[in-house]
Amino acid sequence: MTDPLSASLAAAVREARQDRELSAGTLAERSGVSRAMIGKIERGEAQPTAVLLSRLAAALGLSLSELVARAEGDDDRRLARRDDQATWQDPVTGYVRRAVSPPGRGATELVEVDLPPGAKAGFPAVSYVFADHQIWVLSGQLRFHEGEVVHELAEGDCLQLGRPVDCAYENPGTQPCRYLVVLTKR
């Protein structure tokens, strides 16, 4: 593992699976992630992508943010100073995800993302089943694929997602795109 959060994520996935009394095989069936990959992730031998983590979290009945909060040691702090906010980098796209909200059980979660130029990160519909979802572009350009619909977003634009469908975030620009994802539990 390259950073402490990745190691904590490995433990959080394993603990969440065990808490639900699921075998790796059952989690594999529910998530669409192979049993071998789940084993590698849980042992810290593979750094999972955002897509894999989203699939695992959904199969465990969690949002990606809730899984990250578990990895952070979810201690119900009400204040999250910038230096204490956990960041995680997707090993494939290079996007950096910052958990802005204090780790806890609040109904709303804020996640800041820096998406490199030319990068594209796709997520399955199951990632959005547990929460209403809005995207606010802070800087740069974002092309958001919501199923078959494509939204071209610029700085200051805010999009509220409809029903859960497969989605992808794409940065068509030459500069990094920074956006805030606002998730409100249903």
C-alpha positions, 0 to 999 in steps of 0.5 A, a space after each residue: 500500500 502506498 498510503 495509510 488510507 489505502 491500508 485502512 480501506 483494506 481493513 474497512 472492507 474486510 471488517 464490513 464484510 465480516 460484520 455482515 457475515 458475508 463470505 468473500 464469494 457472496 460479496 463477489 456475487 453481489 458486487 461483481 468484483 472477483 473473489 480473488 480481487 476482494 482477497 487482494 484488496 482485503 490483504 492490502 496487496 492491491 490498491 482498488 480503483 474508485 469503481 471497485 470500491 464503489 461496487 464493494 461499498 454498495 454490495 455492503 450497503 454503504 456509500 463510498 463515503 461511508 466506507 472511507 469514513 470507516 477507514 478513517 476511524 469514524 469517530 463522530 468529529 464535528 469539525 474536519 480541518 483541511 489537514 485532517 481530511 482524508 484524501 485518496 488517489 485513484 490508481 488508474 485515473 489519478 483523480 484525488 478524492 478528499 472527504 471534506 465532511 467530518 467523519 460521522 453519521 450526518 445525512 449530508 456528505 461533501 466530497 471534493 474531487 480533483 480530476 486531471 486533464 483527459 481523465 475519465 472515471 465511471 461509476 455503476 448506478 448502484 453507487 448512487 442508490 443510497 443518496 441524492 447526488 449533486 455536483 458543483 464545479 469549482 474550477 475547470 470543465 466537467 463532462 458528466 455522462 449520466 447514462 445516455 445523457 451528457 452534461 457539459 459543466 463549467 465553473 459554477 455549474 451545479 447538476 442534480 442527478 436523476 434516478 441512479 444510472 451508470 455515470 462517468 466524470 470526464 475532464 475534457 479540458 487541458 487544466 485540472 477540474 475541481 468539483 464538489 460532490 454533495 451526497 444526501 442520504 435517502 
